[in-house]
Amino acid sequence: MCGIVGYVGTGDKSIEVLLGGLKRLEYRGYDSAGVAVIDAAGDLGTRKKAGKLQVLVDDLEATPLTDGTTGIGHTRWATHGGPTDANAHPHLADDGKLALIHNGIIENFSELKAELLAEGVEFLSETDSEVAAHLVARAYRASGDLTEALRTVVNTLDGAFTLLVVHADQPGVVVGARRNSPLVIGLGDGENFLGSDVAAFVAHTRRAMSIGQDQLVTIRPDSVEVVDFTGAPVETTEFEVDWDASAAEKGGWSSFMAKEISEEPEAVAKTLLGRITAEGAVTLTELDGVRERLLTVDRVIVIACGTAAYAGILGKYAIEQWARVPVEVELAHEFRYRDPVLDEKTLVVSISQSGETMDTLMAVKYAREQGAQVLSICNTQGSTIPRESDAVLYTHAGPEVAVASTKAFVAQGTALFLLGLHLATLRGTLSTEAIAEQVADLHEIPGKIEQVLESSERIKTLAGWMADTRSVLFLGRHVGYPIALEGALKLKELAYIHAEGFAAGELKHGPIALIEPGQIVFVVVPSPRDPRSLHPKVVSNIQEIRARGARVIAIAEEGDAAVLPFADEVLHIPLAAPLFEPLLSVVPLHIFGMELAAAKGLDVDQPRNLAKSVTVE
């Protein structure tokens, strides 16, 4: 997830401000960094380097740039093109007089690039971002106004972006634009700022303003102007940042985990970005090279560990239902030791947030040796597992720092849903209309996760009451079952208490013996709209454990009145397609695990004995 900083002022301190802001944005993760500064003579100087911010700092110390009053800075999380010096931002255009930085993905960059190539424009990088730089330069030559030039260009772009641009002909001006990607204004005294979040400038000012969707901002040392993409003025509201620079590493959140849970809507949205068309079709261009082999697949095996394996179970239900192909989910560390039967018609889907999970990596290598087709779902570009696979679907969820995965789960589930719809398209097992209906439902999930997050205060209260709890059980059926497993894992990882997840149908086959007065049980209640009629069975399970003294906390969709008389607490989630409800019902469990651990005074970001990525088998 890219970090962005913009600055205009009256003193020559741009480089200091930019590097300080980028340092505070390091928590977002990145693989290169760069700055562009306009000096007092009106010359634009840039410097950018692959690697950590310190590589850029060392380079600037060895060969300083002339400082100035205007500048932009960027840390890049690679999407288009690898993490190289050339692909790092800023990107230059207009004979080196214009510099641009970008967060997001421009979906129609290939068509726009072809247009520019036909005009004779030469490109120095593999990025979609450089396309935007040349487009703004062309528009600037026509209008002579940087704000108008950027406004012209953003109306031609599809996708998600935050863009910041400066031009040597207009020192003392930084122009930014936002669509589906964050940007915030910092208000100073004789200076103003832009940033991906307030961490970029909180060391200089706590006065801030947010920029709305499809809006542009022009900052000068003594003014801030905001307009929409039509050019109409926009009223903005100032707010006060209620934390200081010492908290900036986490972007103002109490923990990386809290920040990452808040990013779950964005993780889903970015995984969908560029992969669904206006007509409601799924387009996975990353899989074009293996299309013919996917047509022959007669079995899918998902290999993963921990949270990723639970996402795999969620994907199993969707792929089997839509693509009508059998799916098995295996723990990667057990997979190759049982001598599994694989052939060229087997699709092995590996899931790993880091792309470096050793158990999964060795299973991938084994599967390829046996002739199976291997597709990876991963969040980290350039990591080992994608390189060892035949194809890869990146989740683009941004870096996940907290050891216990949260946003990775919803991103991986989303990627598996996309894969299921893609296979259904190839196999002809769903009509175009049915796929479009599923896509429309999936597209609404980020906004519905936002609704769950907005109603999370009750969960925090419940966790506070349960700080001395020693055991929690979780029940779920169908797609609720992997959510029960995930909820239990989070309590084990974070709160260090006994927690178990069960398929609710197993209750009377043994686990009901664990129920005693006061035992807390979370129940993921299926939708009463689901044609499988699992809802009354789960309500019956609730009645059985309540009769034995359990304290039941149900997660149920809005309007589900049948569960109300039998649960001690009901946490409501918005209505969604039954297959997609797990992306909503998991969120309260992520929050609960975090808040219970916090109530016990534990470090939610670094649980004992655990590492973020398991790199030994």
N, C-alpha and C positions, 0 to 999 in steps of 0.2 A: 504494500500500500504506500503510494508515493507521499512524500512530505513536500510541502510548498510554502515558500516565504516570499513576500514582496515588501519593499521598503522605499519610501521617499522622505527626505528630511532636508535640513538646512546645513548640516555638518557632514564632513567627509568620514562617515562611519558605516557605510553600507556593508562592507565585508564583515565587520564585527557583528552587526545585527543579523546578517544572513547566516553566518556560521553558527552563531549562538542559537538562532531559531532552529536550524537544521539539527543541531545537537539535541535540543529538547524534543525534536520529532523522531529521534532515532528509534523510539519504542515502536514506531509503525513498521519498521523493517525496511530494508533497502539493499541494493547491491551496487549502487554507484551514486555519485554526488557531483554537483556542479553549481557555479554561480556566474552571473553576468552583471557587470557594473558599468554605469555611465559616469565618466570622470568630469572634472570641471572644464576640460577642453572640449567636451561633447563627443569623446571617443568611447566606443563600446568595447569593453574587454571581457573575455570569458575564460573560464578554466573548469574542466570537468574530468573526473577520474573514476574508473571502475574500482570497486572495493569499498571499504569503510570510509567514513567521513575523515578519519585521521589521515588517510592517503591524500585527500584533497588539501587538508590543512598543511601537511608537510610540503606539498608541492608549492603552495602559495608562500610558505615561509622561505623556500629555496629561491623562488622566482616570483616576487610579489607583483600583484596587479596594482595599477594606480587606483586608489580608492575614490569614491564619489558620493553623491547624495541620492542616487537612484540605483536600485538593484533588485534582482530576483534570484532565488536559490531553490535547489531541488534535490531531493533524494529519491532515487528511482527503484521501484520493484518491477523487474523486467516482465513485460508481456509480449510486445512485438519486438523481436530481436533479442539476442543474448546480452548479458551484462558486460559490455565493453566500453572503452572510452568513447568510441564513435557513437554508440547508442545512448550514452548518458546525456542528460539535459544540462544546460539549455541547448536548443537547436537554433541555428542561425539562418538568416535569409536576407534578401535585399543587399547583396554584396557585404554581408557581415554587419550591417547597421541595425538589424532587427534580431531580437532574441526572444524565444518562446519556451515555456515549460508547460507540462501537461500531466494531469492525473486522470486516469480512466482509459477507455478504449473507444476509438473512433471506428464504428462498424463499417462505414462505407469508404474507408481510406483507400482501398484498392482502385475503385473507380475514379476517385479524385486524383490519385497518384498518376493513373494512366493519362488523365487529362493534362496534368502538369508536365509529364514526360513528353507528351506530344508537342508541348510549347517549348521544349528544349531545356527544361529545368533539370539540373543535376542534383542527385541525392547523395548524401554522405553517410547515411545510416540506414538501418533496416526498420525503423520505427514508423508507426502511424503518426506520431507527434510531429515529425519533420514535415509531413504533408501539410499540417495546419500552419506551420511557420511560413511556408512558401505561399499558401493561400492568403494569409494575412498580409504578407509583403505585397502581393499583387493587388489586393484591395487597397492597401495604403498608398501605393503609387497612383491609384485612380482617384482617391479622395483627399489625400494629404492629412487625414485625421485618424489617429490610432484607434480611438473608441469606435468610430464609424466603421473602420476597416474590420475590427474584430466582430462587431455586430453583424456585418454582412456575411462573414465567414461562418459564424456559429449557426446561422439559419440554413446552412448547407450541410451541416454535420449530423450524422446519426450516431447514437450511442450514449456513453456517459463520459463527461469530461469536466475538469476544471482547467482553465487556460489562463496563464499570466503572460503578458507581452510587454516589452519595452522597445523603444526605438531611439537611436542616437540623435535623430532630428528633434525629438521631444524629451529632453532631459527634465527630470522632476515630474514625470508621469509614469504610472504603472496602471495598466488596464487588465481587468480580470473578468472571466465569464464562468458561469456555473450551470451545469445540467447533470442531475443524478450523481453528483460528487460534491464533497463538502468544500466550502470556502467561507471564511469569516473575516471581518474587518476589525482592525485595532486602531483606536482613536488616540493620538498623542497630542502633545503641545508642540506645534511647528513640525510635526512628523506624523505619518500615518503608515499603517501596516496591512498586509494581507497574509493569511495563513490557512493551511489545511484545518487546523483547529487553533484554539487560543494559546496552546502551548508555544506556538511559533513566536508570540510577542508578549507573553505575560510578564516577562522580566522587565518590560518597558512601560506597559500600561495594562490596567485592568478594565478599561473602558472598551466595549466591543459592540459590534452590530453584526447580525447574521444577514446573509444574502439568500434570497429565495430562489426557487426553481426557475430556470430560464431567465436569469437576470445578469446584467453586467455592472461592474463598478469601476470607476476611474478615481484613483487617489492622487492627490498632489500634497505638498507639505501643509497647505492651509485649507484643503477642501476634500470632500468625498461626495461623489455623485453616483447614484444608482438608477439604472433604467432597465426596462425589460427588453426582450429580444426584438420588440417592434420599435424601440426607441422612446417609449413613453416613460416619463419619470415615475419612480417608485418611492413610496414613503417607507422609511426604515425606523426601527425602534432600537434605541441604545440599551445595553444591559451591562451590569457589573460582574466581572469574573470573581467568584467567591473563593478562589484558592490562589496560591502564589507559585512562583517558578519552581519551588522545591518539589511540587507535585507533578511537574510537567512531563516527567518521563512516562507517566501513565495517562497523559492527556487529561488530568484532573480527576480520574477515577480512583476509587479506593484501592483497586487492585487491577492487574492486567486481566484477571478473569472477569471482573465486573465490566471492564471495557469491552472484552470480547463477547460477552453475552449481549451487550448493547449493540454489537455489530452483527448479530445473527440475521436481522433482516437484510442488511447489505451483503452478507455472505451468500444468501440465496439469490438476491438480485444480480450480483456479479457473476454467479455461476450460470444464470439464465442469459446474461447479456450476450447478444450477438448470435444466440443459438435457437431463437424462435423467430419466425417470419411474421410479417403483417397478416398473412393469410392463416396463421395458426399452425404452421408446420414446424417440425423440429429439423434443424440443419446443423449437423456435426461435421464440419469440413475437416476436422482433425482425423476423422475416420475414413476419409475418401480413399486413402491408400490401401485399406483393408476391406473395402466394400465387398469384393467378390468372395472373400473368405467368410465374411459375416453371413452371406447368403446361404452358406452350407452348414452353419452351426446347428448341431442337434442337441447340445448340452452346454450349460454355463456353470462354471464353478467359481464362486467368489472366495478369495483368500484374503484374510486380514486378521488383525489382533485388536482386542479391547473394543473401544468405542467404534473404531472403523468396522469391526466385525458386526456390531449391532446395526450400523448403517447398512451393511451388506444384507442382513436379514430383512430389513425394510425393503431393500431393492428386490429381494427374491419374490416377495408377494406381487410387486408391480410388474416385474418382467414376465413372470409366469402368467399373470392375468392378461397382460396386453399382448405379449409376443408368442404365447403358447409354446414356450420352450422350457424344459425342466431346468431348475436352478438348485444347486447345492451351495451351502455356505460352510466354509471350513476355516478353522483356526490355522493360520499360516505355519505356526511352529509344529503342528501335527501332520500337516498335509503330505510332505514328501516321505515321511518315515513309515507310512503305511502302504507304500508302493501303489499309488492310485492308478487307475486305468485311464489313460489319456490318449487322444489321437488328434489328427488334423482337423476334425470336426468339433473339437472341444474348445470353447472360449473360456479362458481363465481371466477373471477380472480381479486385479489386485487393488487394494485400497490402502493408502498410506498418506497421512498429512505431510510428513516430512520428505517422503521419498527415499528415506535412508533406513527404515525399519529392517533390521538384519534378517529376522525370521521371514518376513515377506519377500525380501530380496532373494534369499536362497530358494524360496518356493517358486518365485518367478523364473529363476534360472533353470530349475528342475523342469518346470512345465515346458519351457521352450526346448529343452533337450529332448523331451518326449514328443515333440512335434505339435504341441498345442499352440493355438493363437493366444497371445497375451495382450490384454488391454489394461492400462493402469489408470486409476483415478487418484490424482495427487494435487497438492497445493503448492509445491515448491519446484519452480522451474530449474532445469539443469541438474536435478538430483539423480541419484543412481538408478532407482527403480524405473523411472520413465525411459532412461537411456537403454535399459535392458529389455524394454517392452517393444512390441510391434506397433503400438499406438498408445496415445495418452489423452485423457480428458483432464485438463487443469480446472480446478475449482475457482481460482482467482479470488479466494476469500481473504487474501491478505495474511500477513504473518500472525501466528498464534503463539504467544509467549508463555502464557500460563500452562503448566504441565498438564492439567486436566483439560481435555478437549471439550469445547462447547460449540463454537461456531463451525468447527470442522465437521461435526456430526451433521448439521443441517445442510452444509454445502455438499458433503458426500452423498447424503440422501437425495438431494436435488439432482446431482450428476447421474445417479442411478436411475432416477425417474426419466431423465432425458435419454439415457441409454435405452431404457425399456421402450420408450415411444419411438426411438430411432429404429430399434429392431422390429417393432410392430409395423413400421412403415416399410422396411425392406421386405418383410415376410408377408405383408398384405393381410395381417390378422386383425387390423383395425381400419375402419373407413377413415377417409380424410376428415369427415365431419366429427367422428368420435375422437380423433386425435386433436382436432382444433378445440373441442370441448375440454379435454384434459389440459391442454396448454393454457386455455383461458383461466381455468381453475388454479393452475400452478402459478400463473402470473400474479395472482392476487395474494399469494402466501406472504411475501415480504411485508405488505401492509397489515396483514392479520397478525404476524408476529409482533409488529409494533404495538398493536392493541394489547397483546398479552403483556408486553413489557410495561406498558402504561398502567397496568392494574396489578403490579407486582408487590405493592406495599403490604398486602395481606399475607403474602408468602413470607416476607421478612418477619412479620409479627409471629407467625406460627413457628418459624425457626427459633426465634427468641424464647418462646415458651418451651421448646423441646431441647434446650441446650444440654440437659442431663440424660437424654435418651440414649439407651445402650443398644437398641435393636430396632430396625425398620424393615418391613417387608413391602414388596411391590408386586402387584398383579396386573396382568394385561392379556388380552386375547387378540389373535390375528396381528395386525400391525401395531397393536398396543403392547404385544409381548416384548419386542426389542426395546421399547421405551421403558418397560419395567426393568429390563436388564441394565439399561443405561442409567436409570435413576439410582439403582442399587450401587452400580460401580462408582458413581460420583460420591456417594456417602462413604464408601470404603476408602477412596482416594483422599478425600478432603477432610472428613470428620473422624476417620479411624474408628468407626463403629461397625458392628455386625449389620450387614444389609444383604438381602437376597431378592432377586427378581424371579418370578415364576409365571409360567403360562397358567392363566386362571383355571383352565380345565383340569390342571394337575392337582388342584387344591385338595380334592377328596382322595387323591392317590398318595397322600403322605403329608404334604406341607401344612394341612390344617391342624396337625398335632402341635405346631408351633404357636398356635393362637391361645393366648391367655389374657385375662383382664388387663386392659391398658396397652396391649400390643398395638403399636401404630402400623397401619397398613395403608399404603397409597394404592388406589385402584384407578387404572386408566380405562375409562368407560367408553366402549365403542359407540358410534353414532346410532341413534334409533332409526335413522334413515337408511342404514346399511341393509341391503337385501339379504344378507347372510343370517339375519335374526340372532346375532350374538348378544345384542343389548340385553334382552330379558335374562339370558343365561348369566351375564356378569352381574346384573342387579340381584339375581338369586344368590350368587357368590357373596355379595356384600351382606345380604341378610344372614347368611350362614355364619360369617365371621363376626358380625355384630352380635348375634345371639350368644356367641362365646366370649364376649367382652372386648373385642377389638375396637380400637378407635380408628374410624375410617375417614380418610381424606380422599375424596373422589375428584378426578379431573374429567370434566364432562363438558359437552358443547352447550352453548347458550340455548335455553328453551327446553332442556331435558328435565322435565318435572318428575319423571318416574324415579330418579335417583335421590331426590331431595329428602324423602321421609327416612331414608336408611343410612345416610352419611352424616358424620359429625361436622364435616366441612366439605364444601364443594368449591373447587377452583374452576371457573368457567373459561372456556376458550371459544373464539368465534366459530361460526359455522364454516365448514370447508368440505371439499370432497373427501369421503372417508379414507381413501388411500393417502391423502396429503395431511390429514389431521395430526399424524405423529410429529410433523415439523412444528406444530403448535403445542401439542401436549408435552413435548420434551422440555420446552422452555421453563415452565414452572419448576420442573425437577432440577434443571441446571441452577436456577436461582436458589432453590431450597438447599441444595448441597453446599453452595457457596455461603449462604447466610447461616446455616447451622454450624459450619466450620468457623465462620467469623465470630459467631456467638460464643464459641468455645475458646476463642483467642488464638486460633491456628492460622498459619500462613497458607492462604488458599492458592497462591501462585507457585509455591515450592513445597508440595507435600513431602513428608519424610520418605526416604528410600526410593524416590521416583525420579526419573529423568524424562525430559520432553520427548526425546527420540531414543528408542532402544536399538543401539547400534552394535550390540553383540548378541549372539544367538544363545 
